[in-house]
Amino acid sequence: MDDIIHYGAVNKHRQCLLFYLFVFSFLLLSNALFAQKMAIRGKVILDSDKSEAIGASVRLEGQTVGTVTDLEGNFMLQSPVQKGVLVVSYVGYKTVKVPMTPSKKFYNISLREDTETLDEIVVVGYGTMRKKEVTGAVARVVSDDLSKISTSDLGTAMQGLVAGVNVQASSGEPGAASNIQIRGLNSISGSNSPLFVVDGVPYESDPGLSSSEIESIDVLKDAASAAIYGTRGAAGVILITTKQGKEGEMKVSVNGYYGVQKITSTIDLMNASEFTYVHVLENRRDESGVNNTDDNAWTSLQQYANNFFNDSNLYDVIINNYAPIQNYSVLLSGGKKDLTYSLVANYFDQEGVVINSEYKKYNVRANSTFKRGRWTINSTLGFMLGDQRAPGYGLLAQSYTQKPTQSQIDPNASISQSSGAESELNNLSTTMARVKEYTTKTTDNFNGNFYVAYDIIKGLNISTRLGINYTNLKEIKVNPMFELYDDNGTLRPESVRSGIRNAHGRTTSMTWENMLNWSKKIGKHDFKLTAVFSTEQYKYNYFYASIKDLTTNDILSLNAGSADMLVGTGSGQWGQDRTTSLVGMLGRVQYNYAGKYMFSASLRRDGSSRFSSANRWGMFPSVSAGWNISEEKFWKKYRKAVNSFKLRASLGTTGNQNFADYSYAAGIDKNYDYSFGGTGNETLVLGSAQTGYSNANVVWETTQQINAGIDLGLFSNKFTLGLDFYESNKKNMLFPMVIPPINGAGSSATVVLNAGNMRNRGVELTLGHRNRVGKVNYNVNMTFSKNENKVTEMGGASNMYYFSDGKPVTTGSSDLVTVIKEGYEAGAFFVMPTDGIINTEQKLVEYQKLKSNARMGDLIYVDRNGDGKISDDDRVYGGSGMPECEVGLNMGASYNGFDFSMNWYASIGNEIINGSKIYAYQSHTHKDLIYQWSYVNPTSMIPTYKGSSHDNYRAYADRWVEDGSFVRLKNIILGYSLPKKAIMRIGLNKCRFYLAADNLLTLTKYTGYDPEVGSNGLSKRGLDLGTYPISVQMRGGFQLEF
């Protein structure tokens, strides 16, 4: 025991001795280090107005030593070395590097405004280039532009910022992704979404980043630029660079905003008095002569008189105006010469303007870069958690069916009572089910990116990159149980059974990329060679379970159901379990002579598992060239006015494999049971059947695009212009061709064939101007794009194909309007022509020759082909949801701490078929029906109501086509940054507050909720199906930097 105590005492003395030695050594070392430091002082001014640069960053290159200038523009730092380089940076001004000398103790530094926009660095895929030397059509969007819009969707933030990039909201629902199309439609059967590449790693779809994670976005629009991604680049490429750390002291940024949302438009529906009047009006028009007096008029109100006290409007119940929206982010970054880091955390929360809708998203991203000798190591780790709640399917459209004389629905009540006719109670039950229905989606995503590069010799570099991505989706759809009683207290049967559906999907991907880069400069000749070998694999798994007839709403699990348990796996084009593999090889050569003449050529060879073994490989070449005329000697005398003038041209080929896996092999579907045995002895056994056909000879869709462009910079780039002309020809397009039923696959079976060609032709214009007048800095940027899409060839017996989901009304209607037709744009509307209504006896007699059952007030359809009957052969072109041109206008200004910006967007020449209006007409609730044709209103052009399925309100009539053009004030911001003299005393480098509004003003002739009807981007584009509308958003925010 004494030995133990003695050992403990000795050990304690040793620890104390070591501690004192450490402290003593530390003090000696600190004193020595301090003695070696040299005080460096200076002053930083702005060349534009000779004012002090308050808060400019001053650091020693390659060291952690740094500071910021004070209120007078002065700085002082302790340098551990006598020779080095001072790096001075300030927002809006060029970064300056000043060499240090031992004899100099004070430095006067002047900063010039950064106007050299054409000399910025852009990402071009597998590398970077100066914009001045880019030979393809590449556009850039920076983080500040993206953060102006309050959204969780990247596409929405990009709308109107890049010429040639068409963005349409698929829905205003929180968490909904927009449709992004680069230079028009690229496929009929496959996806039209561009390829997303984040820090060099490709993603199959939108990676779900928050705008606070993004440093910049570069868009590869022409095929020559996108061809280096081969199979993936047919629809264009969006290259995302996330925020990286920079040398210097740690910087902290905190941003946030809070706001509210409101819907400013609606569908005009009748109130109870108007609804009753319309019933009386229609009764007076009864042509049988039996019930055309008010005494014989009948409505359910006669039998259920207490409904006279009702005046319900479901819109007031399901709309949640002034719903909050908020976003907060924190960024930490810094580092030294060898190691830099960046950490971003973001929280977004948007409550929907329709009940049962909300989206919460959490993003975290950590980037680090380590450099030592010849080695460079970079790692990126990203996490995303998303919680989304969506309302019942078609809730807005269902609200049109609610009769104002029915009882108002309480979405929170589990027991309700109402009176009315049988059909009214059934509809009320269905509507209550839709109001109470909701779906929750929980998304967990992890992505990692690990990059290692080694400089073998000067100019020769080898690198490898491993990217992994994991996404888990859990989706629970709930139809809560509720009880509806009639006025006699009798429980009504459910029109929609209560139940729960629980689905799980998992997506994993792995990308491995190996690259060899060689560069050599010989005099004015600059050569670069790139070789890449990459492999990609994507896996998707999905399963679900559902059960009906819940016993309680308190336990939302499958155990709460009591009947019809069903379990299954995914099916269909995008739901089936699948594995996709890609292998790619790329070679690229780039040449530059003195910054005047640029040339680039690449060849990519790709193999995809989505094709049969005989057709798995494809070759995709590209070539581009540029001429910087402004670098020529003969241009010297013009350089003061036109400082930059570049011509460029490119030709490239890309392939498209964005269609269903295993489409080259026919599938066998289960649940097709067979009956065996004779009469009275039948036995039902489990069976399977082939329900479709496949094409083992399907080959690549290919796109060949030619592009010619001009880039101009005038008066030191105070004015800039970019102009592009392009033509894209798509060959071997995959079309779903209808097979005759005699082949045994049903009445609407299709097979995918390489049976068509398509062309996109367009022009893109970008104009920019920025200047300084006194103390006012301002900038104006405009984008214009026009794309003409045409299906130039279709195989098969029919030259027109109807999309099976191209219906303006999805409930109780089979009227298709969206087609593929040779000579027209894909997704064009073909509708039945009309010529007013029958409002005279002469018109009635004439129209009865075509339709013998026609009556006064009926809609007149035109026999366009003169065959004596009304049929689909009479259809005419009715436009499409694709705009003829798009315009974006972005303006900004700043003065003495105040800043102002606004973003306008215009979509011109697109049409919309107002499905919401059609369904409200068919549901007998639209306010227009007050003014329908009658004998007392003979000049009305509104056809009479004769039931929802009558020809008067068929969805294929041309009368529902409306001009969908609109001009929208997409965003407006007014901000104020507190003077640096005030905030530096409390340790802040920036303190800004602002007020902002999104979608504040929309100018349009469209009579529906909102003219931005993107839906799925093709077959439903321009069809207003009662889509969740886009809201006006007003918010206030702050930005802090430490």
N, C-alpha and C positions, 0 to 999 in steps of 0.2 A: 504494500500500500504506500509506504514511504517512497519507494522507487517510482511509483506512478506519480505521486505528488511532486517529487524532485524533477522527473522528466517533464511534467506539465509546466513547472516553474521555469526550467531551462528553455523549453520551447517558447514560453511567453516572452522571456528575455530576448530570444532570437528574433521573434516577430517584431518586438519593439525596436531592436537594433536595425533590422532591415527597413522598418518604416522610417526611422530617422535618417538612415543612409539614403533612402529614396528621396526624401524631402530635400536633403542637403544637395544631392546630385541634381534634382530638378531645379533648385534655386540657382545653382552654378550654371546649369545649361541655359536656363531662362535668361540669366544675366548676360551670358555670352551671346546668346541669340539677339537679345535686346541691344547689346553693344554693337552688333554687326548691322542693325537696321539703319536705313537712311530715310530721312523725312523728305517726301516729295510733295511740293505744293504747286498749285496752278489755278487758272480760271477758265471757265468754258462759257463762250458766248454764241449766240445764234447769228449766223451771217445774214439772215434775211432782214432783221431789224436791229442788230447789234445789242439785243437785250440779253440778260443773263439766262443761262440754261439752268433752271432750278430743278434739282432732282435727277440730273444726268448721271448715268452709270459710268464710273471710272474704275478700271481694274487692271491688274498686272497680268499680262498674257501668260498662261501656263501656271498661274499661282492662284491660291485662294484669297489673296489680298485684294480688297476692293472697298469702294466707298461710293457715296453719291454727293453731288455738289449741293452747297447750302443755299440760303436765300439770296446770296449775292453771286452765285455761280462759282464760288471758290471750293476747292477741295484740298485735302491733305491725307496722305496715306504713308504708312511705314513700309518701305521696300526692303526685303531681305537681301536684295542684290543691287549692285550699282549699275549694271547694264541690263536692259530689258526693253519691253514694249508696253506702253500704256494704250489700253483699248477704251475708247470713249464712245458711248452710244446714247441715243435719245430718240424717243418715238417721233417718227416723221422726218428724221434726218439721217444722213449717211453716217455709218460707223467710221470712226477715224482711229488709225493706229499711229502712235507717235513714239519713235525710238528714244530711249533714255540715254543720257550721257552723264558720266560721273561729275563733270564740272557744272552741270546745269541743275539748279535747285527750284526754279519756277518756270511753269509752262503756260503760255497763252494759247488756247486751243479754240478754233472757230469751226462750227458745224454748219454744213450746207444742207439744204432741203433735199430729200430723196425723191427725185423726179424721174429717175432712170427706170421706168417700169418695164421697158423692153429688154433690160439687162438682168432681170431677176432670174433666179434659178427655179426651174420647173422639173417635176418628176415625169419621166417619159416611159417608165417600165424598164426594169432591170438597169436603172441608172438615172442620172440627172443631167440636164443641159441648161446652158443659158438660153433664155427665151429668144434671144437674138439669133441663136443658131438652130432653132427648132425648124424642121422642114415639114412637119405634119400639122394637122389641125388639133391643137391642144389648148385648152382653156383652164384657167385657175380661179378658185374661190378660196378666200382666206377666212380664218376663224371669226374675225370681227363681223364679217358679213353674215355668217351662219347664225351667230348668237343674237341677231336682232329679232328673230322670229321666235315666239313662244310655242314650241312644239317638241314632241319627242321623235318626230319623223325627219330624217335627213332630206328626203326629196322635197318636202314642203318648204324647208329652209332654203333650198336651192332654186325654187321656182322664180323664173324671170331673171336669174343672174348669169346664165350661160346661154348664148345663142345656139340653137340647134338641140337643146335639151328640153324636151317637152315633159312637164310635170303636171299631172292631174290628180287631185285628191280622190281616192277610191271611196272615201266616206269621211264625215266629220267626227266619227266616233273616236274617243280617246284610245290611243295606241294603234290606230289604223295606219297602214303603210300606203303611201301614194304610188301611183304608176309613173315610172320613169322610163321614157323612151328617147333614145339618142338617134336623131335623124330618121324619125319615122318608124313604122312597123318593120320588124325584121323576120317575123315568122308567123305562120297561121296556126300550126299545131303545137309549136313549142313556146317557151317563155320568151317574152320580149324585154325582160329585165336585163340591164347591163351587168357585166362582171364587176364585182367589188374586190379591190385588192387593198388590204390594210397592212401597211409597213412591209409590203412584199409578199404577203400571204393571201391567196385568193379565197373568196367566200362565195357560196352558191347563191346567197341572197343578201339583203341589207344586213350588215353586221350588227345593227342596233346600238351604235355608239351614240353617246351624248355629244352635243356640239362643244362642250367644254373639254372633251378629250382630243378634239381635232385641231391640228395646226393649219393644214391646208388640204384642198381637194384639187386634183388635176384630172381633167376629163379628156380622154383620148377619143376623138370623134371620128376621124377618118380611118379607113381600113388599113392603110399603111402603118399607122401608129398602133392600131389594135391587133394587127396580124401577129405581133410577137407573142400574143397569148393564144394564137391558133384557134382551137375549137371553141374557146370561151369568149372570143372577142367579136363575134358577129353583131352583137347588139351594143357595141361600144364598151369602154372600160372606164371605171371611176377609181382612181388611185387616191387613197386616203393616207395621209401622213399624220400620225398622232404627235402630241406634244412631247418634245425631248428636252432633257436637261441641258443647261449651258454653263460654261465656266463662270465662276464667281461666287459671291456669297449667296446663301439660300434666300430665295424670294418666295413670298407667300401672297397669294391672291385669293380673295373671298368675294364671290358674286352671288346675287340672289334677286328674285322678284316675286311678287304676289299680285294676283289680279282676279278678275271675275269675267264671266262669259255670258253672252245673251244671244238668243235667236231673234232676228229682227223681221223675219218674213213668216208667212203661214199660208195654208190653203184655206180659201173661203168656204166655210160650211154653213149650212142653214141652222138657225135656231129653231126652237119648238114651234113658234107661231108661223114662221116661214115654211117649215116642214108640213104643218097641217094645211096651210093654204095651198101648197103644191098638190097635196092629195085631192083637195076639193077641185082644183083647176083641172087635174087629169081626169077626174070623174066626169066633169062637164064635157070633156072631149070624147067620152065613150061613144063610139060609132055604132054600137048595137042598138042604141036608143032605149035601152032598158033602165040603165042606172045613171043616166046623164042629167039627173036633177039633184039639187042639194039634199032634198028629202030622202033620196035613195042612196046617197053617198055613204060609204062605210069605211071606217078605219078601226083599228084595234082600240082607239080611245073610247069608242062607244061602249065597248064591253069592259074596258079597264079604265074607268073614268079618273081614277086617282093619278094616272099618268099625265093628266092635264097640268098637274103642278110641277112636272119635271121640265127642266130646260138644261140638259146636260151637254157638256163639251169635253170629250176625252183629252183633247189637246191640252187643256188647262191642268189635267192630272199628270200627264206623262212628261210635260216640259218642265225642266228644272233650271229656270233662268237665274242668273247671277251665281252660277256654280263657280267655285274657286279653282284657280290654277296657280301653281307655285313651283319654283325651281331654285336650288341652292347648290353651289359648287365650291370646292377648295382645291387650289393648286399649290404644290410645293415643288420647287426646282432649284438646282444649283449644282455645284461640283467644282472640280479642279481639272488640271490638264489631263490626268490619267483616268478620272472617273467622274461621270456626270449622271444625274438622276432626275426623275420627274415622277410625281405622284399626284393623281387627279381623283377626286371623289365627287360624285354628282347625285343629287336626289331630285326627282321630278314627280309631281303629283297633279293629276288633272281629273277633276270630277266632271262627269258628263252633263250636258244640257238636256239630256233625256234620262229619265229615271233608270236605275239599275245599270249605270255605266260609269266606269272610273278606270284610271290607269295610273299605276305607281311603278316607277323604275329606279333602280339603284345601280349606278355604274362606278367601278373602281378600276383604275389602270396605273400600273407601275412600269416605267421604262428606265433602263440603266445602260450605260455604255462605258466599257473599260478599254483603254488603249495602253499598250505597253510594248515598246519596240516595234516589231513587225506585226503584232497581233492586235486585232480589234474584236471585241466580244460585246454583243448586244443582246439584251433579254427584255421581253415584254410579257407581262402577265395582266390579263383583263378578266373582270368578273361583271356579270350583269344579272340582276334579279328583277323580274317583271311580274306584277300582279295586275291582271286585267279583269274587269267585270263588264259583261256585255248584256244588253237587254234582249228580250224575246225577238225571234226572227220576224221581220216585217212589222214591227210594232207601230210605226208611223202609218203605214198603209192600213193596218188593222183599225186604226183610230177613225178612218174614213167611214167604216161600216157602222159605227155607233150612232144609232138614231137619237136625236135630241130629246125625244119623248120618253126614252128609257131612263132608268135610274142611273145616277152618277156612280161611277165605280170608285171604291176606296181600295187602293193598291195594298194597304196594310191589313185589311179586314179578311179574316179567314171564313167568316159566315156572312152571307148577304141575302137579301130578299128583294124580289122585284115582281112586277106583274107585266103581262103582255101576252101576245099570241105565241104559239109554239115556235114559229120561226124566229121571233124576236128574242125569246128566252135562249134558244140555241145559239144565236149570234152573240148574246150577252155573255153566255158561258165561255164561248171561244175567245171573246175579247178579254174577259177576266183572266183566262189562262195565259194569254200573250202578255198582259200587263204584269203578271206575277212571275213569269218565266225569266230566268237569267242564267248566264253561263260565266263561270270563273275560269281564268287561264293563268296558271303559274308557270313562269319560264325561268330556268336556271341555266346560265351560260358561263362557261370557262373557256378562255382561249389563251394560248401561249405561243410565243415566237422566239426562237433561239437562233442567233446568227453568229457565226465565227468566220473571220477573214484573216488571211495570212499573206503578207507581201513577200513573194518568193525572191524577186529581185526588183529593182526599180522599174516600174511600169508594168509588172506582171503580178497579178493578184488572183488568188483562188479563195473561194468562199463556199460555205454551205449554210443552208437555212432549214430549220425544222419547224413546221407550224402545226399545232394541234387545236382542235375546236370541239367542244362538247356542249350540246344543248339538250335539256330535258324539259318536256312540256307535259303538264298535267292539266286536263280540261274536264270540268264537271258541269254538266248541264242539269238544271233542276226545274222541274215542273211541279211547284208546290201543290199540295192538296188544299181544296177549299170546298165550301158547301154553298150552293145556291138554292134558295127555296122560292116557290111561287107564292102568290098572294093567299093561297089556301094552306100554306105551311107545308106543302109537299116538296120533298127533296128532289131536285132535278138531277138527272144523270149527267156525268161529266162529258162534255163534248171533246175535251182533250184530257186524256188520262194523266194523272199525276205519276211522276217517276223520276228516276235519276239515271244519268248516263255518265260513266266515268271512263275517260280515255287517257292513255299515256303514249307519248311519242318520244323517241330518242334519236337524235342525229349526232353522228360523230364524223370527224374528218381528220385526215392527216396529209400534210404536204411536205415533201422532201425535195429540196431544190439545190443543185450544185452548179456553180458558175465559175468560169474562168475569164478574166478580163486582162487584156493587154493594150497598153497605150504607148505611143511613141511620137515624139515631136522632132522633126528634122527640118530645121530652119522654119519656114512658114507653113510646112506641111504637118498636119496633125492626124494621126491614124489611131483608130480604136477598133479592137476586135472583141467580140463577146460570144462565148459558147455556154449553153445552158442545157442541163439534163434535169428533168423534173418528173416526179411521180405524185399522183394524187389519188386518194381513195375516200369515198363518201359512203356512209352506211345509214340507213333509216329503218327503224322498227316501230311498229304501232300495234296496239291492241286496245280493246274496249270491253266494257261490261255494262249492262243496263238492266233495270228492273222497273216494273210498273206497280201502280196502286200503293202509294205510300200509306203508312199507318201513322206517321207523325212528321211534322216539319222541323222538329227540334233536333233530330239526328240525321244529318245529311250524309248518309252512307248507304251502300247497297243493302245493308241489313234493314233499312227502313222500309223496303218494298216487300210486297207479298205475292207477286205474280209475274209470270213471263220473264224469267231471268234469261238473258241472252249474252253470250260471250263470243267475240270474234277478233279477227285481225284486220289490218287495213286492206283496202281494195281500190281499184281504179287507178288512173294515170299517176296521181301524185300521192295516193294514200297507201299503196302497196309496200310491203317490206322489200327493200332493194339494196343492192350494193353497186356502186358505180366506180370504175377505175379508169384513170387517165395516165398516159405516158407521153411525155413531150420532149422533143429535142429542138434546140434553136441555135442558129448561127447568124450573127449580125456583124456587118462591117460599116464603120462610119469614117468619113473623111472630111477634113476641113482645111481649106487653104486660106490662111491669113484672115479668117473671119469673113471672107468674101463669098467663097463657093463651098457649099455643103452638099454632101451626098451620103445617103444611107440605104443599105439593102439588107434584107433579112430573109431567111428561109426557115420555116417551122414545119416539123413533121410530128403529127399527133396520132395516137391510137386511143380509141374509146370503146369501152365494153358495151355501149348501147347499140352497137352494130354487130352484125354477124361476123364471124371470123374472116369471111371473104371480103368484107367491105370495111374493115375496122380502121384502116390507116388513111390519112389524108395529108397532102402537102399544101402549105399556105405561104406563098412568097409575097414580098412587098419591096417597093423601091420608092425613094423620095429624094428630092433635090431642092436646094434653095440658093438664091443669089442675093447677097446684101449689096444692093446697088450703091447705097450710101457710103460704103467703104471704098468705092472706086475713086481714083484721083480726079476724074472728070466731074465728080459730084461735089467736090470741095466748095465750089462757089455757091452751091445750093444748100449746103449743110446747115447754115444758120437758120434757114426757114424749115427745111425738111431734113432733120438730123438723122432719121432712120427710115430706110426704104428697102423692103425685102419682098422678093417674089419667091413663091414656093409651089411645088406640085408633087403629087404622090399618086401611086397606084398600088393597090393591095388586094389580097384575097384572104377572106376568113371563112371558117366553117362553123356550122351550128349543130350542136348535139343536144340542145335543150328540149328534148322531148322524152316521152316515157321510156323507162327502162324495159327491156324484154319485149319491145313492140315487134321485134322480128320473129317472135315465137308466140303461137296461139296459147291462150290459157284455158284451163278447165275450171268452171265455177261450180261450187257446191250448192246444196239446198234446191236442187231440181229433182224432186222425188218422183218415183215411178210406181205405177199401179200394175200388179201382176195378178193373174188368176181370172177365172170366168165370172159371169154375172152372179152376184151373191157371194162369191168367194174371193173378192179382191183383197190384195194385201199391199199396203203402202210401204215401200222400202226406200232407204236413203239412196240418192242418186246425184250424179254430176253430169254436166253437159258443157260442150263447147259453145260459147255464146257470141263469139266474134271470130274475125279472121285476122291473120297476120301476113306480113310481107317480109320474107327472109332476105329479099334483095334490096331492101331500103338502103340508100346511100346518103352521104353528107349533103345537107343543104349548104350551098356555097354562096358567098357574097363577094362580088368584085366591085370595087369602088374607086373612082377617079376623083381627085380633089385638086383644085387650083386656088391659091390664096395670095393676098396682098396684105402686108403689115406696114403701117406708116406711123411715124412719130414726128410731130411738128413743133417747132419752137421749144426745144429742150423737153420734148414729150409732154408739153402742156396740153396738146391735142394728140390723140391716138386714134387709129382706125385699123380695124381688122375686117377683111372681106373674104368670104369663101364661097366657091361654087362647087357643087359635087353632084355626081350621079352614081347611084348604087344599083347594081343589077343582081338580083337574087335568083339563082337557078336551082333546079331540082327541089323546089319547095315541097314540103310534106303536107299533102292535103288529105283530109278524111273523105274518102269517096263512098257514096251510098251503094250498098249491094242489094240487088233485087231479093225480095223475100223468098223466092223460089230456091235460093241457095241454102236456106235452112237456118239462118241466123237472126230471124225476126224481121219486123217491118222497117226498122230504122238502123240496121247494122251497117257499120262502116269498116273500111280497111284503109290504112295509111299508105299512100303511094307517093313517090316522087313525081308528081303530076302537074306541076305548075311553076310559073315564073312570076316575079314581081319586081317593080322598079320604084325607087325613091329618087327624086330629083329636087334639089333645093338650093337656096342661097341663105347665107348667114352674114349679118353685119353687126359689128361691135364698134361703138363710138365712145370716146372718153375725153373728158376735159377737166383739168384741175388747175387752180391758180390761187394767187394770193393778192388781195386788194386791201392795202393798209394792214389792219390786224385781222381781216376776215379771210380765212381759208375756205375754199369751196371746191366741190367736185360734182361732176355730172357724168353719168354713164348710161348708155342706151344699148339694148340688144334687140335685134330684129331677126326673125327666122321664118322662112317659108319653105314648106316641104310638100311636094306633090307625090302621092302614093298611087300606084296603079297596078292591078293584077293584069299582067300582059299575056298570060297563057294559062289555060286550064285543060287538063286531060279529062277523059271520060265522056260519057254521052251527054251530060248536062253541063251547060255553061254557067249555071247558077246553083250555089249551095247555100241552104238556110242553116244558120247556127241553131242548134236545138234549144239553147238557152237565150236566144235573142228575142225575148218576149217583153213588151212594155208593161204587161200585167202578168204577174206570176200566179195569181189565184183565180181558178176557174176560167182560164183563157188559154187557147192554143194558137193565138195569132202571132206568127213569127214575122219579124221585119228586118232583121240584120242578116246580111248575106255576103258571100264571096261571089263576085261576078266579073267575068273577063271584061276589061276595059274600064273598070271602076276601082275606087280605093277599097281595100279590105275593110269589112265592117260597115259597108254602105247600107243605108236604109232603102228598102223597096216597099212602097206602100200603094194602097188602092186609091186611085184618083177620084175625087168627088167634085160635084158641081152644084153646091148649095143644097136646098131642101125643096120638097114639094109644097109649094104654097099657093098654087093655082090649080084649077081643074084641068087646064090644058097640060100642065106639067104632069099631073097625075095620070092622065090618059096616055101620054107619051111614055112615061116610065113603066107603066103596067105592061107594055109590050115586052120589056125585059124581065120584070118581076111582077107577076100577076097579083101578088098579095100586097103590093105597095099601097100605102094610105097617105092621107094628108099629114104633113109634118115629118115625113120620113126623109132620111138622107139620100141624096141621089149619087149613086156610083156611076162612073163613066165606063162605057164599053169601048175602051181605047182601040182594040184591034178589030172592032166591027164584026165579031163573030156571032152577035145576037145573044150573048150571055155574059154574066159577070163572073170572072174567074181570076185565078192567080196570073193568067197570061196578060191581064190588063194592068198589072203593076207598073209603076213608074219610079224613077230614081227620086229619092227624097232627101238627099244630102247624107251627112254622117256626123258622128260626134267628134270627128277630127278637125281641128281648126285649120283654116287656110293660111293663117299667119299668126305669129305671136310677137308681142312687144313687151320689153321690160324697161323701166325707167327708174334709175336710182340716183338720188340727189343727197348731198350732205354739205354742211357748212359748220364752221366753228368761229367763235369770237369771244375773247376774254373769259375763257372758262365755260362758255355756253356752247352746246353742240346741238345740231338739228339734222335729222335725216328722214327721208321717206322713200318708199319703194312702191312703184306702181307696176301692175301687170295687166296685160290685155290679151284676150283670146278672141280672135276675129274669124268669122265665117263658119263656125261649127253649129250644127243643129242639135236639138233635143226633142225627143218624143216624150211628151208630158204624161208619163204613166200614172203619176199621182192624180192628175186631173181626170184621166180616163177612169181610174178605179173609183174616184169619188162620184163621177157621173153614174157608173154602173151600180154603185152602192146606194144611189138615190139620196145623196146627202149634199151635193155641191150646190152652192148658192146660185150658180148660173141657171139652175132648173126653175127658179122663180120666173125667169124671163124666156122660157122655152116657147116654141111656137104653139099657138092655140088660135081658135077662131076670133078671140078678142085681142090677140096679139099677132096679127097675120104678117107683120113685117120682120118678125124675129128670124134670125138665122141659126138659132139653136134647135136641133132636132128634138122631137118629143120623146119623153121617157116611155118606153114600152117593154121594160124588163132589161136585166143586165146583159142578157145574151142576144138581144135584138141587134140587127145590123146598124142601127143608129149610133151605137156606142162601141162598135168593134175597134179593137186596138190597132188594126192595120190601116185605118183610114188616114188619108193625108192631112186631115184637119187638125190632128194632134201634133204635127210637126211645127216646132217653134224655133225662132232664131235664138241660138244659145250664146251669141257673142256677148262679151262683158268686159268692162274696165274696172279694175279693183285697186283701191288704195290698200295694198297688202300690209304695209307697215308704216308707222310714223312715230318718231322718237324725239323728245326734247329733253336734253340732259344738262347738268351743270356740275363742273368739277371744282371743288374748293381750291382756293389759291394754295400753291405749295408752300408759300411763306407761313400760312396758317397751320397746315397739317404736318409739316416736318417737325414741328415742335412736339408733336405727340407720337412721332415715330412712323408716320404714314408717308408713302411716296405718291399715293393717289387715293382720292376720295371723291367718288362721282355718284350723283343721284339722278334718276331719270323717270319720266313718265312716257308710256308707250301704249299704242293701240294697234291691233291687227284686224284686218278686214273691216275697217271702220266705214268704208263707203264702197258700194258696188253699183255700177251703172249698167243696166241691162234691160232688154225688153221681155226677158223670160218671165213668165207668170208663176213659176213654181217656187219651191223653197230657195233653191240656189242653182245658178247656172253651171257650177263646176261639178259635172257629173261624169266622173272617170270610171267608176265601177271596176271591171276587170281589165279595162284598157283595150278591148277588141270587140267581142260579141255583145257586151252590155254597155259599151262606151256610148254615152249620149242617151241612155235609157234611164229616165227618172223613175225608179221603182219605189219611191218613198224612202230614198237613201237618207241616212243620218245626215242632217244638214251641217254646214260649216257655220261657226258662230263668230260673233264679234267679241274680241278680247281686249280688255283694258287693264293695265297693270302699272305698278310702280316698282322700281328696283334700285339696287346699289351695286357699286364696284369698289372694292378696297384692295390696295396693294401695300405690303409692308416691306 
